[in-house]
Amino acid sequence: MQITINLDESLLKEALQLTNLNTQEELVNLAVQELVRSRRKKNLLDLAGQIHFAPDFDHKALRENRHAAD
């Protein structure tokens, strides 16, 4: 998708230097990906304390079984 936007040029230059990216397109794509990732992470954190496991759930046994299959 092609769009035209006005961005702070000095901010773009600094962001390009910090990320070692070559183009503004790469930089904007990275910024959008990071925004989506951080929002998804926030949404997952909203679930904290709301997930209840079955009383007989044994996470240690599950971990041991997973490594045994490797």
All heavy atoms as TSV, in Angstrom:
chain	resi	resn	atom	element	x	y	z
A	1	MET	N	N	0.841	-1.164	0.000
A	1	MET	CA	C	0.000	0.000	0.000
A	1	MET	C	C	0.890	1.232	0.000
A	1	MET	O	O	1.855	1.300	0.746
A	1	MET	CB	C	-0.885	-0.007	1.254
A	1	MET	CG	C	-1.595	1.307	1.449
A	1	MET	SD	S	-2.365	1.475	3.065
A	1	MET	CE	C	-3.891	0.663	2.765
A	2	GLN	N	N	0.563	2.151	-0.819
A	2	GLN	CA	C	1.353	3.375	-0.906
A	2	GLN	C	C	0.542	4.523	-0.345
A	2	GLN	O	O	-0.614	4.723	-0.702
A	2	GLN	CB	C	1.739	3.661	-2.359
A	2	GLN	CG	C	2.663	4.821	-2.504
A	2	GLN	CD	C	3.158	4.974	-3.931
A	2	GLN	OE1	O	2.805	4.216	-4.809
A	2	GLN	NE2	N	3.976	5.970	-4.156
A	3	ILE	N	N	1.155	5.280	0.597
A	3	ILE	CA	C	0.503	6.438	1.189
A	3	ILE	C	C	1.513	7.571	1.290
A	3	ILE	O	O	2.721	7.340	1.227
A	3	ILE	CB	C	-0.076	6.138	2.588
A	3	ILE	CG1	C	1.027	5.691	3.540
A	3	ILE	CG2	C	-1.168	5.100	2.517
A	3	ILE	CD1	C	0.566	5.541	4.969
A	4	THR	N	N	1.014	8.775	1.451
A	4	THR	CA	C	1.877	9.930	1.651
A	4	THR	C	C	1.588	10.477	3.037
A	4	THR	O	O	0.441	10.756	3.381
A	4	THR	CB	C	1.592	11.010	0.595
A	4	THR	OG1	O	1.802	10.446	-0.693
A	4	THR	CG2	C	2.485	12.214	0.787
A	5	ILE	N	N	2.646	10.611	3.839
A	5	ILE	CA	C	2.498	11.156	5.188
A	5	ILE	C	C	3.624	12.131	5.472
A	5	ILE	O	O	4.713	12.041	4.901
A	5	ILE	CB	C	2.478	10.041	6.264
A	5	ILE	CG1	C	3.711	9.150	6.151
A	5	ILE	CG2	C	1.222	9.207	6.170
A	5	ILE	CD1	C	3.811	8.098	7.242
A	6	ASN	N	N	3.357	13.081	6.340
A	6	ASN	CA	C	4.373	14.048	6.759
A	6	ASN	C	C	4.904	13.608	8.110
A	6	ASN	O	O	4.144	13.468	9.067
A	6	ASN	CB	C	3.774	15.452	6.865
A	6	ASN	CG	C	3.349	15.982	5.514
A	6	ASN	OD1	O	4.041	15.795	4.532
A	6	ASN	ND2	N	2.191	16.615	5.468
A	7	LEU	N	N	6.209	13.380	8.181
A	7	LEU	CA	C	6.849	12.946	9.417
A	7	LEU	C	C	7.997	13.882	9.758
A	7	LEU	O	O	8.585	14.510	8.871
A	7	LEU	CB	C	7.381	11.514	9.274
A	7	LEU	CG	C	6.342	10.442	8.975
A	7	LEU	CD1	C	7.012	9.123	8.638
A	7	LEU	CD2	C	5.395	10.274	10.143
A	8	ASP	N	N	8.328	13.959	11.018
A	8	ASP	CA	C	9.434	14.777	11.494
A	8	ASP	C	C	10.735	14.204	10.934
A	8	ASP	O	O	11.125	13.082	11.253
A	8	ASP	CB	C	9.448	14.759	13.018
A	8	ASP	CG	C	10.536	15.625	13.618
A	8	ASP	OD1	O	11.637	15.714	13.044
A	8	ASP	OD2	O	10.275	16.198	14.687
A	9	GLU	N	N	11.416	14.983	10.090
A	9	GLU	CA	C	12.609	14.500	9.392
A	9	GLU	C	C	13.743	14.157	10.359
A	9	GLU	O	O	14.429	13.136	10.197
A	9	GLU	CB	C	13.088	15.536	8.376
A	9	GLU	CG	C	14.120	14.993	7.432
A	9	GLU	CD	C	14.414	15.948	6.279
A	9	GLU	OE1	O	13.535	16.721	5.881
A	9	GLU	OE2	O	15.556	15.892	5.785
A	10	SER	N	N	13.946	14.969	11.386
A	10	SER	CA	C	15.028	14.674	12.330
A	10	SER	C	C	14.710	13.407	13.135
A	10	SER	O	O	15.611	12.627	13.443
A	10	SER	CB	C	15.271	15.858	13.267
A	10	SER	OG	O	14.130	16.112	14.057
A	11	LEU	N	N	13.448	13.180	13.437
A	11	LEU	CA	C	13.050	11.965	14.135
A	11	LEU	C	C	13.276	10.743	13.256
A	11	LEU	O	O	13.760	9.700	13.718
A	11	LEU	CB	C	11.579	12.065	14.545
A	11	LEU	CG	C	11.025	10.961	15.424
A	11	LEU	CD1	C	11.779	10.884	16.740
A	11	LEU	CD2	C	9.545	11.199	15.672
A	12	LEU	N	N	12.968	10.870	11.970
A	12	LEU	CA	C	13.209	9.770	11.028
A	12	LEU	C	C	14.696	9.443	10.934
A	12	LEU	O	O	15.083	8.271	10.964
A	12	LEU	CB	C	12.689	10.123	9.640
A	12	LEU	CG	C	11.194	9.984	9.405
A	12	LEU	CD1	C	10.829	10.476	8.017
A	12	LEU	CD2	C	10.754	8.550	9.588
A	13	LYS	N	N	15.527	10.470	10.831
A	13	LYS	CA	C	16.975	10.255	10.733
A	13	LYS	C	C	17.502	9.544	11.971
A	13	LYS	O	O	18.292	8.605	11.873
A	13	LYS	CB	C	17.709	11.577	10.537
A	13	LYS	CG	C	17.575	12.153	9.147
A	13	LYS	CD	C	18.349	13.449	9.019
A	13	LYS	CE	C	18.178	14.057	7.648
A	13	LYS	NZ	N	18.906	15.328	7.520
A	14	GLU	N	N	17.060	9.983	13.131
A	14	GLU	CA	C	17.517	9.365	14.369
A	14	GLU	C	C	17.048	7.906	14.446
A	14	GLU	O	O	17.814	7.017	14.823
A	14	GLU	CB	C	16.997	10.136	15.576
A	14	GLU	CG	C	17.502	9.588	16.888
A	14	GLU	CD	C	17.054	10.407	18.084
A	14	GLU	OE1	O	16.368	11.432	17.916
A	14	GLU	OE2	O	17.392	9.990	19.207
A	15	ALA	N	N	15.804	7.657	14.073
A	15	ALA	CA	C	15.270	6.295	14.111
A	15	ALA	C	C	16.010	5.389	13.130
A	15	ALA	O	O	16.302	4.229	13.436
A	15	ALA	CB	C	13.774	6.303	13.798
A	16	LEU	N	N	16.353	5.903	11.961
A	16	LEU	CA	C	17.112	5.113	10.987
A	16	LEU	C	C	18.489	4.753	11.537
A	16	LEU	O	O	18.972	3.635	11.360
A	16	LEU	CB	C	17.230	5.860	9.658
A	16	LEU	CG	C	15.980	5.871	8.784
A	16	LEU	CD1	C	16.122	6.883	7.642
A	16	LEU	CD2	C	15.675	4.491	8.237
A	17	GLN	N	N	19.120	5.695	12.217
A	17	GLN	CA	C	20.434	5.430	12.805
A	17	GLN	C	C	20.342	4.396	13.923
A	17	GLN	O	O	21.173	3.499	14.023
A	17	GLN	CB	C	21.047	6.724	13.342
A	17	GLN	CG	C	21.487	7.687	12.266
A	17	GLN	CD	C	21.946	9.013	12.843
A	17	GLN	OE1	O	21.736	9.312	14.017
A	17	GLN	NE2	N	22.574	9.829	12.000
A	18	LEU	N	N	19.323	4.515	14.752
A	18	LEU	CA	C	19.165	3.599	15.881
A	18	LEU	C	C	18.855	2.173	15.439
A	18	LEU	O	O	19.243	1.212	16.104
A	18	LEU	CB	C	18.059	4.096	16.815
A	18	LEU	CG	C	18.383	5.357	17.605
A	18	LEU	CD1	C	17.132	5.875	18.306
A	18	LEU	CD2	C	19.486	5.080	18.611
A	19	THR	N	N	18.139	2.045	14.337
A	19	THR	CA	C	17.718	0.718	13.886
A	19	THR	C	C	18.638	0.118	12.838
A	19	THR	O	O	18.521	-1.058	12.519
A	19	THR	CB	C	16.304	0.787	13.283
A	19	THR	OG1	O	16.312	1.697	12.173
A	19	THR	CG2	C	15.277	1.214	14.317
A	20	ASN	N	N	19.520	0.912	12.284
A	20	ASN	CA	C	20.388	0.475	11.191
A	20	ASN	C	C	19.602	0.015	9.963
A	20	ASN	O	O	20.071	-0.831	9.202
A	20	ASN	CB	C	21.344	-0.637	11.642
A	20	ASN	CG	C	22.354	-0.131	12.642
A	20	ASN	OD1	O	22.853	0.981	12.530
A	20	ASN	ND2	N	22.637	-0.942	13.632
A	21	LEU	N	N	18.406	0.538	9.798
A	21	LEU	CA	C	17.624	0.234	8.593
A	21	LEU	C	C	18.063	1.164	7.480
A	21	LEU	O	O	18.657	2.216	7.716
A	21	LEU	CB	C	16.124	0.390	8.881
A	21	LEU	CG	C	15.551	-0.586	9.904
A	21	LEU	CD1	C	14.098	-0.245	10.202
A	21	LEU	CD2	C	15.663	-2.018	9.409
A	22	ASN	N	N	17.760	0.791	6.240
A	22	ASN	CA	C	18.228	1.569	5.101
A	22	ASN	C	C	17.186	2.509	4.530
A	22	ASN	O	O	17.532	3.519	3.927
A	22	ASN	CB	C	18.711	0.627	3.988
A	22	ASN	CG	C	19.909	-0.182	4.435
A	22	ASN	OD1	O	20.818	0.336	5.060
A	22	ASN	ND2	N	19.901	-1.463	4.128
A	23	THR	N	N	15.912	2.185	4.688
A	23	THR	CA	C	14.880	3.003	4.049
A	23	THR	C	C	13.817	3.431	5.052
A	23	THR	O	O	13.595	2.773	6.081
A	23	THR	CB	C	14.178	2.245	2.903
A	23	THR	OG1	O	13.411	1.171	3.457
A	23	THR	CG2	C	15.172	1.722	1.886
A	24	GLN	N	N	13.150	4.506	4.724
A	24	GLN	CA	C	12.044	4.976	5.547
A	24	GLN	C	C	10.893	3.972	5.513
A	24	GLN	O	O	10.185	3.800	6.512
A	24	GLN	CB	C	11.580	6.349	5.065
A	24	GLN	CG	C	12.614	7.427	5.298
A	24	GLN	CD	C	12.199	8.778	4.755
A	24	GLN	OE1	O	11.151	8.917	4.126
A	24	GLN	NE2	N	13.021	9.787	4.996
A	25	GLU	N	N	10.718	3.308	4.406
A	25	GLU	CA	C	9.668	2.289	4.297
A	25	GLU	C	C	9.908	1.169	5.310
A	25	GLU	O	O	8.980	0.736	6.013
A	25	GLU	CB	C	9.618	1.716	2.880
A	25	GLU	CG	C	8.540	0.658	2.697
A	25	GLU	CD	C	8.498	0.101	1.282
A	25	GLU	OE1	O	9.239	0.596	0.396
A	25	GLU	OE2	O	7.719	-0.834	1.065
A	26	GLU	N	N	11.150	0.689	5.402
A	26	GLU	CA	C	11.482	-0.347	6.384
A	26	GLU	C	C	11.215	0.152	7.800
A	26	GLU	O	O	10.695	-0.584	8.649
A	26	GLU	CB	C	12.955	-0.747	6.268
A	26	GLU	CG	C	13.307	-1.508	5.019
A	26	GLU	CD	C	14.805	-1.745	4.885
A	26	GLU	OE1	O	15.602	-0.849	5.241
A	26	GLU	OE2	O	15.171	-2.851	4.458
A	27	LEU	N	N	11.559	1.401	8.048
A	27	LEU	CA	C	11.381	1.987	9.368
A	27	LEU	C	C	9.906	2.074	9.748
A	27	LEU	O	O	9.512	1.701	10.850
A	27	LEU	CB	C	12.017	3.373	9.413
A	27	LEU	CG	C	11.935	4.104	10.740
A	27	LEU	CD1	C	12.694	3.338	11.820
A	27	LEU	CD2	C	12.474	5.513	10.593
A	28	VAL	N	N	9.079	2.540	8.830
A	28	VAL	CA	C	7.645	2.658	9.109
A	28	VAL	C	C	7.033	1.273	9.304
A	28	VAL	O	O	6.222	1.065	10.213
A	28	VAL	CB	C	6.924	3.456	8.003
A	28	VAL	CG1	C	5.425	3.405	8.183
A	28	VAL	CG2	C	7.412	4.905	8.002
A	29	ASN	N	N	7.441	0.300	8.495
A	29	ASN	CA	C	6.935	-1.062	8.666
A	29	ASN	C	C	7.319	-1.619	10.039
A	29	ASN	O	O	6.501	-2.249	10.716
A	29	ASN	CB	C	7.438	-1.987	7.560
A	29	ASN	CG	C	6.680	-1.810	6.272
A	29	ASN	OD1	O	5.486	-1.536	6.271
A	29	ASN	ND2	N	7.370	-1.966	5.151
A	30	LEU	N	N	8.565	-1.392	10.459
A	30	LEU	CA	C	9.006	-1.846	11.773
A	30	LEU	C	C	8.189	-1.175	12.875
A	30	LEU	O	O	7.769	-1.827	13.835
A	30	LEU	CB	C	10.500	-1.547	11.972
A	30	LEU	CG	C	11.056	-1.884	13.350
A	30	LEU	CD1	C	10.974	-3.394	13.627
A	30	LEU	CD2	C	12.493	-1.391	13.473
A	31	ALA	N	N	7.958	0.110	12.738
A	31	ALA	CA	C	7.198	0.844	13.750
A	31	ALA	C	C	5.781	0.294	13.878
A	31	ALA	O	O	5.271	0.112	14.988
A	31	ALA	CB	C	7.165	2.330	13.404
A	32	VAL	N	N	5.147	0.004	12.759
A	32	VAL	CA	C	3.789	-0.539	12.791
A	32	VAL	C	C	3.797	-1.945	13.395
A	32	VAL	O	O	2.934	-2.283	14.219
A	32	VAL	CB	C	3.156	-0.529	11.380
A	32	VAL	CG1	C	1.829	-1.266	11.369
A	32	VAL	CG2	C	2.978	0.896	10.890
A	33	GLN	N	N	4.785	-2.767	13.028
A	33	GLN	CA	C	4.884	-4.112	13.602
A	33	GLN	C	C	5.061	-4.047	15.111
A	33	GLN	O	O	4.442	-4.818	15.857
A	33	GLN	CB	C	6.079	-4.859	12.992
A	33	GLN	CG	C	5.875	-5.287	11.568
A	33	GLN	CD	C	7.165	-5.815	10.947
A	33	GLN	OE1	O	8.232	-5.800	11.563
A	33	GLN	NE2	N	7.075	-6.278	9.711
A	34	GLU	N	N	5.903	-3.141	15.583
A	34	GLU	CA	C	6.142	-3.000	17.019
A	34	GLU	C	C	4.890	-2.514	17.747
A	34	GLU	O	O	4.606	-2.954	18.861
A	34	GLU	CB	C	7.310	-2.051	17.282
A	34	GLU	CG	C	8.660	-2.652	16.936
A	34	GLU	CD	C	8.963	-3.883	17.772
A	34	GLU	OE1	O	8.819	-3.837	19.014
A	34	GLU	OE2	O	9.329	-4.909	17.183
A	35	LEU	N	N	4.141	-1.632	17.124
A	35	LEU	CA	C	2.896	-1.162	17.724
A	35	LEU	C	C	1.913	-2.320	17.884
A	35	LEU	O	O	1.336	-2.519	18.959
A	35	LEU	CB	C	2.268	-0.062	16.869
A	35	LEU	CG	C	0.883	0.386	17.319
A	35	LEU	CD1	C	0.953	1.107	18.654
A	35	LEU	CD2	C	0.237	1.249	16.267
A	36	VAL	N	N	1.755	-3.102	16.834
A	36	VAL	CA	C	0.838	-4.245	16.880
A	36	VAL	C	C	1.307	-5.252	17.933
A	36	VAL	O	O	0.521	-5.749	18.741
A	36	VAL	CB	C	0.714	-4.905	15.488
A	36	VAL	CG1	C	-0.022	-6.224	15.571
A	36	VAL	CG2	C	0.020	-3.947	14.514
A	37	ARG	N	N	2.605	-5.544	17.953
A	37	ARG	CA	C	3.153	-6.496	18.922
A	37	ARG	C	C	2.917	-6.025	20.353
A	37	ARG	O	O	2.495	-6.792	21.217
A	37	ARG	CB	C	4.649	-6.690	18.686
A	37	ARG	CG	C	5.281	-7.754	19.584
A	37	ARG	CD	C	6.805	-7.753	19.489
A	37	ARG	NE	N	7.388	-6.485	19.915
A	37	ARG	CZ	C	7.524	-6.106	21.190
A	37	ARG	NH1	N	7.116	-6.885	22.156
A	37	ARG	NH2	N	8.062	-4.943	21.492
A	38	SER	N	N	3.162	-4.747	20.606
A	38	SER	CA	C	3.010	-4.237	21.972
A	38	SER	C	C	1.546	-4.235	22.401
A	38	SER	O	O	1.241	-4.506	23.566
A	38	SER	CB	C	3.609	-2.840	22.103
A	38	SER	OG	O	2.831	-1.886	21.415
A	39	ARG	N	N	0.634	-3.972	21.477
A	39	ARG	CA	C	-0.795	-3.995	21.819
A	39	ARG	C	C	-1.264	-5.419	22.076
A	39	ARG	O	O	-2.056	-5.656	22.973
A	39	ARG	CB	C	-1.627	-3.355	20.716
A	39	ARG	CG	C	-1.392	-1.876	20.543
A	39	ARG	CD	C	-1.862	-1.106	21.783
A	39	ARG	NE	N	-1.400	0.248	21.769
A	39	ARG	CZ	C	-2.168	1.293	21.506
A	39	ARG	NH1	N	-3.433	1.134	21.238
A	39	ARG	NH2	N	-1.642	2.498	21.512
A	40	ARG	N	N	-0.766	-6.367	21.283
A	40	ARG	CA	C	-1.132	-7.769	21.520
A	40	ARG	C	C	-0.619	-8.218	22.871
A	40	ARG	O	O	-1.300	-8.917	23.612
A	40	ARG	CB	C	-0.557	-8.663	20.423
A	40	ARG	CG	C	-1.311	-8.589	19.132
A	40	ARG	CD	C	-0.729	-9.557	18.134
A	40	ARG	NE	N	-1.440	-9.473	16.875
A	40	ARG	CZ	C	-0.930	-9.821	15.718
A	40	ARG	NH1	N	0.304	-10.284	15.656
A	40	ARG	NH2	N	-1.632	-9.714	14.615
A	41	LYS	N	N	0.592	-7.826	23.200
A	41	LYS	CA	C	1.184	-8.195	24.482
A	41	LYS	C	C	0.362	-7.599	25.616
A	41	LYS	O	O	0.076	-8.258	26.602
A	41	LYS	CB	C	2.625	-7.703	24.549
A	41	LYS	CG	C	3.353	-8.086	25.803
A	41	LYS	CD	C	4.791	-7.617	25.749
A	41	LYS	CE	C	5.544	-7.952	27.003
A	41	LYS	NZ	N	6.915	-7.451	26.957
A	42	LYS	N	N	-0.039	-6.348	25.470
A	42	LYS	CA	C	-0.854	-5.694	26.481
A	42	LYS	C	C	-2.159	-6.448	26.652
A	42	LYS	O	O	-2.609	-6.679	27.774
A	42	LYS	CB	C	-1.130	-4.243	26.108
A	42	LYS	CG	C	-1.978	-3.503	27.112
A	42	LYS	CD	C	-2.328	-2.108	26.616
A	42	LYS	CE	C	-3.221	-1.365	27.585
A	42	LYS	NZ	N	-4.505	-1.981	27.801
A	43	ASN	N	N	-2.781	-6.851	25.565
A	43	ASN	CA	C	-4.038	-7.584	25.647
A	43	ASN	C	C	-3.851	-8.904	26.389
A	43	ASN	O	O	-4.719	-9.322	27.146
A	43	ASN	CB	C	-4.618	-7.835	24.262
A	43	ASN	CG	C	-5.108	-6.558	23.599
A	43	ASN	OD1	O	-5.332	-5.554	24.262
A	43	ASN	ND2	N	-5.267	-6.584	22.292
A	44	LEU	N	N	-2.725	-9.577	26.171
A	44	LEU	CA	C	-2.454	-10.815	26.889
A	44	LEU	C	C	-2.253	-10.546	28.373
A	44	LEU	O	O	-2.695	-11.321	29.224
A	44	LEU	CB	C	-1.223	-11.518	26.308
A	44	LEU	CG	C	-1.400	-12.156	24.939
A	44	LEU	CD1	C	-0.060	-12.693	24.438
A	44	LEU	CD2	C	-2.429	-13.260	24.985
A	45	LEU	N	N	-1.589	-9.445	28.697
A	45	LEU	CA	C	-1.371	-9.111	30.100
A	45	LEU	C	C	-2.686	-8.793	30.804
A	45	LEU	O	O	-2.813	-8.988	32.014
A	45	LEU	CB	C	-0.400	-7.933	30.227
A	45	LEU	CG	C	1.046	-8.234	29.849
A	45	LEU	CD1	C	1.881	-6.957	29.875
A	45	LEU	CD2	C	1.644	-9.280	30.771
A	46	ASP	N	N	-3.678	-8.321	30.058
A	46	ASP	CA	C	-4.994	-8.059	30.637
A	46	ASP	C	C	-5.642	-9.338	31.152
A	46	ASP	O	O	-6.534	-9.294	31.988
A	46	ASP	CB	C	-5.919	-7.395	29.612
A	46	ASP	CG	C	-5.502	-5.970	29.284
A	46	ASP	OD1	O	-4.740	-5.365	30.066
A	46	ASP	OD2	O	-5.943	-5.459	28.241
A	47	LEU	N	N	-5.201	-10.490	30.643
A	47	LEU	CA	C	-5.759	-11.773	31.064
A	47	LEU	C	C	-5.158	-12.283	32.376
A	47	LEU	O	O	-5.640	-13.277	32.919
A	47	LEU	CB	C	-5.541	-12.826	29.970
A	47	LEU	CG	C	-6.257	-12.586	28.650
A	47	LEU	CD1	C	-5.817	-13.632	27.629
A	47	LEU	CD2	C	-7.760	-12.618	28.841
A	48	ALA	N	N	-4.124	-11.620	32.851
A	48	ALA	CA	C	-3.446	-12.076	34.070
A	48	ALA	C	C	-4.450	-12.248	35.202
A	48	ALA	O	O	-5.272	-11.375	35.471
A	48	ALA	CB	C	-2.367	-11.083	34.477
A	49	GLY	N	N	-4.384	-13.408	35.829
A	49	GLY	CA	C	-5.267	-13.703	36.944
A	49	GLY	C	C	-6.649	-14.184	36.541
A	49	GLY	O	O	-7.470	-14.495	37.385
A	50	GLN	N	N	-6.924	-14.235	35.244
A	50	GLN	CA	C	-8.242	-14.642	34.784
A	50	GLN	C	C	-8.265	-16.067	34.255
A	50	GLN	O	O	-9.331	-16.596	33.968
A	50	GLN	CB	C	-8.745	-13.689	33.692
A	50	GLN	CG	C	-8.922	-12.271	34.200
A	50	GLN	CD	C	-9.443	-11.354	33.119
A	50	GLN	OE1	O	-10.002	-11.805	32.130
A	50	GLN	NE2	N	-9.262	-10.066	33.290
A	51	ILE	N	N	-7.103	-16.672	34.113
A	51	ILE	CA	C	-7.026	-18.038	33.600
A	51	ILE	C	C	-6.883	-18.980	34.794
A	51	ILE	O	O	-5.988	-18.821	35.622
A	51	ILE	CB	C	-5.843	-18.202	32.639
A	51	ILE	CG1	C	-6.027	-17.288	31.435
A	51	ILE	CG2	C	-5.686	-19.648	32.213
A	51	ILE	CD1	C	-4.845	-17.238	30.510
A	52	HIS	N	N	-7.760	-19.950	34.859
A	52	HIS	CA	C	-7.740	-20.906	35.964
A	52	HIS	C	C	-7.528	-22.300	35.398
A	52	HIS	O	O	-8.281	-22.744	34.530
A	52	HIS	CB	C	-9.050	-20.846	36.755
A	52	HIS	CG	C	-9.336	-19.482	37.279
A	52	HIS	ND1	N	-8.671	-18.953	38.367
A	52	HIS	CD2	C	-10.179	-18.515	36.859
A	52	HIS	CE1	C	-9.104	-17.736	38.595
A	52	HIS	NE2	N	-10.012	-17.434	37.692
A	53	PHE	N	N	-6.482	-22.957	35.871
A	53	PHE	CA	C	-6.185	-24.304	35.416
A	53	PHE	C	C	-6.992	-25.316	36.217
A	53	PHE	O	O	-7.410	-25.044	37.342
A	53	PHE	CB	C	-4.688	-24.601	35.558
A	53	PHE	CG	C	-3.837	-23.789	34.628
A	53	PHE	CD1	C	-3.104	-22.706	35.091
A	53	PHE	CD2	C	-3.774	-24.110	33.282
A	53	PHE	CE1	C	-2.319	-21.961	34.229
A	53	PHE	CE2	C	-2.984	-23.366	32.411
A	53	PHE	CZ	C	-2.269	-22.288	32.890
A	54	ALA	N	N	-7.165	-26.475	35.641
A	54	ALA	CA	C	-7.838	-27.561	36.344
A	54	ALA	C	C	-7.031	-27.904	37.592
A	54	ALA	O	O	-5.799	-27.845	37.578
A	54	ALA	CB	C	-7.958	-28.775	35.434
A	55	PRO	N	N	-7.697	-28.265	38.680
A	55	PRO	CA	C	-6.991	-28.543	39.939
A	55	PRO	C	C	-5.921	-29.631	39.809
A	55	PRO	O	O	-4.919	-29.590	40.508
A	55	PRO	CB	C	-8.101	-28.991	40.885
A	55	PRO	CG	C	-9.371	-28.516	40.280
A	55	PRO	CD	C	-9.135	-28.394	38.816
A	56	ASP	N	N	-6.119	-30.595	38.904
A	56	ASP	CA	C	-5.161	-31.687	38.768
A	56	ASP	C	C	-4.129	-31.434	37.665
A	56	ASP	O	O	-3.372	-32.326	37.303
A	56	ASP	CB	C	-5.896	-33.009	38.507
A	56	ASP	CG	C	-6.722	-32.969	37.224
A	56	ASP	OD1	O	-7.034	-31.858	36.748
A	56	ASP	OD2	O	-7.059	-34.043	36.718
A	57	PHE	N	N	-4.067	-30.230	37.138
A	57	PHE	CA	C	-3.115	-29.901	36.076
A	57	PHE	C	C	-1.700	-29.897	36.643
A	57	PHE	O	O	-1.407	-29.231	37.634
A	57	PHE	CB	C	-3.439	-28.533	35.473
A	57	PHE	CG	C	-2.505	-28.131	34.372
A	57	PHE	CD1	C	-2.571	-28.726	33.135
A	57	PHE	CD2	C	-1.550	-27.146	34.582
A	57	PHE	CE1	C	-1.713	-28.356	32.113
A	57	PHE	CE2	C	-0.686	-26.771	33.577
A	57	PHE	CZ	C	-0.770	-27.380	32.340
A	58	ASP	N	N	-0.801	-30.656	36.024
A	58	ASP	CA	C	0.582	-30.761	36.492
A	58	ASP	C	C	1.523	-30.195	35.428
A	58	ASP	O	O	1.904	-30.889	34.488
A	58	ASP	CB	C	0.914	-32.217	36.798
A	58	ASP	CG	C	2.295	-32.389	37.409
A	58	ASP	OD1	O	3.025	-31.381	37.555
A	58	ASP	OD2	O	2.640	-33.532	37.749
A	59	HIS	N	N	1.864	-28.937	35.564
A	59	HIS	CA	C	2.702	-28.290	34.557
A	59	HIS	C	C	4.108	-28.895	34.503
A	59	HIS	O	O	4.741	-28.917	33.462
A	59	HIS	CB	C	2.774	-26.779	34.791
A	59	HIS	CG	C	3.504	-26.379	36.030
A	59	HIS	ND1	N	2.932	-26.438	37.275
A	59	HIS	CD2	C	4.765	-25.925	36.207
A	59	HIS	CE1	C	3.796	-26.033	38.176
A	59	HIS	NE2	N	4.929	-25.710	37.557
A	60	LYS	N	N	4.593	-29.401	35.608
A	60	LYS	CA	C	5.931	-30.006	35.620
A	60	LYS	C	C	5.944	-31.303	34.809
A	60	LYS	O	O	6.883	-31.551	34.050
A	60	LYS	CB	C	6.388	-30.259	37.051
A	60	LYS	CG	C	6.669	-28.975	37.806
A	60	LYS	CD	C	7.145	-29.251	39.208
A	60	LYS	CE	C	7.395	-27.939	39.933
A	60	LYS	NZ	N	7.828	-28.173	41.316
A	61	ALA	N	N	4.906	-32.101	34.939
A	61	ALA	CA	C	4.820	-33.346	34.170
A	61	ALA	C	C	4.705	-33.035	32.684
A	61	ALA	O	O	5.311	-33.711	31.847
A	61	ALA	CB	C	3.625	-34.184	34.630
A	62	LEU	N	N	3.957	-32.009	32.358
A	62	LEU	CA	C	3.815	-31.613	30.953
A	62	LEU	C	C	5.169	-31.215	30.380
A	62	LEU	O	O	5.528	-31.597	29.270
A	62	LEU	CB	C	2.828	-30.454	30.833
A	62	LEU	CG	C	2.565	-29.922	29.442
A	62	LEU	CD1	C	1.853	-30.980	28.595
A	62	LEU	CD2	C	1.717	-28.660	29.510
A	63	ARG	N	N	5.941	-30.488	31.155
A	63	ARG	CA	C	7.262	-30.051	30.722
A	63	ARG	C	C	8.180	-31.262	30.519
A	63	ARG	O	O	8.919	-31.335	29.548
A	63	ARG	CB	C	7.838	-29.107	31.770
A	63	ARG	CG	C	8.948	-28.234	31.237
A	63	ARG	CD	C	9.467	-27.246	32.264
A	63	ARG	NE	N	8.431	-26.378	32.756
A	63	ARG	CZ	C	8.315	-26.016	34.040
A	63	ARG	NH1	N	9.153	-26.461	34.943
A	63	ARG	NH2	N	7.357	-25.206	34.419
A	64	GLU	N	N	8.145	-32.218	31.429
A	64	GLU	CA	C	8.973	-33.425	31.314
A	64	GLU	C	C	8.596	-34.237	30.088
A	64	GLU	O	O	9.457	-34.726	29.372
A	64	GLU	CB	C	8.836	-34.273	32.567
A	64	GLU	CG	C	9.495	-33.662	33.782
A	64	GLU	CD	C	9.166	-34.397	35.067
A	64	GLU	OE1	O	8.524	-35.464	34.994
A	64	GLU	OE2	O	9.548	-33.889	36.133
A	65	ASN	N	N	7.314	-34.370	29.821
A	65	ASN	CA	C	6.839	-35.128	28.654
A	65	ASN	C	C	7.237	-34.459	27.344
A	65	ASN	O	O	7.551	-35.115	26.374
A	65	ASN	CB	C	5.324	-35.320	28.711
A	65	ASN	CG	C	4.895	-36.239	29.813
A	65	ASN	OD1	O	5.683	-37.048	30.302
A	65	ASN	ND2	N	3.655	-36.104	30.256
A	66	ARG	N	N	7.233	-33.149	27.323
A	66	ARG	CA	C	7.586	-32.425	26.112
A	66	ARG	C	C	9.038	-32.674	25.746
A	66	ARG	O	O	9.381	-32.888	24.609
A	66	ARG	CB	C	7.325	-30.911	26.306
A	66	ARG	CG	C	7.657	-30.112	25.047
A	66	ARG	CD	C	7.372	-28.654	25.244
A	66	ARG	NE	N	8.081	-28.154	26.417
A	66	ARG	CZ	C	7.798	-27.027	27.017
A	66	ARG	NH1	N	6.810	-26.290	26.612
A	66	ARG	NH2	N	8.510	-26.627	28.054
A	67	HIS	N	N	9.933	-32.675	26.728
A	67	HIS	CA	C	11.353	-32.903	26.460
A	67	HIS	C	C	11.633	-34.352	26.097
A	67	HIS	O	O	12.560	-34.648	25.362
A	67	HIS	CB	C	12.204	-32.481	27.649
A	67	HIS	CG	C	12.205	-30.991	27.875
A	67	HIS	ND1	N	12.654	-30.110	26.922
A	67	HIS	CD2	C	11.793	-30.246	28.917
A	67	HIS	CE1	C	12.534	-28.870	27.373
A	67	HIS	NE2	N	11.998	-28.928	28.569
A	68	ALA	N	N	10.854	-35.258	26.606
A	68	ALA	CA	C	11.043	-36.675	26.311
A	68	ALA	C	C	10.730	-36.968	24.846
A	68	ALA	O	O	11.301	-37.877	24.246
A	68	ALA	CB	C	10.145	-37.529	27.206
A	69	ALA	N	N	9.849	-36.178	24.227
A	69	ALA	CA	C	9.465	-36.395	22.827
A	69	ALA	C	C	10.526	-35.905	21.854
A	69	ALA	O	O	10.552	-36.291	20.707
A	69	ALA	CB	C	8.125	-35.712	22.545
A	70	ASP	N	N	11.444	-35.054	22.327
A	70	ASP	CA	C	12.465	-34.488	21.425
A	70	ASP	C	C	13.489	-35.450	21.012
A	70	ASP	O	O	13.911	-36.385	21.164
A	70	ASP	CB	C	13.159	-33.292	22.094
A	70	ASP	CG	C	12.235	-32.108	22.201
A	70	ASP	OD1	O	11.243	-32.054	21.471
A	70	ASP	OD2	O	12.530	-31.214	23.026
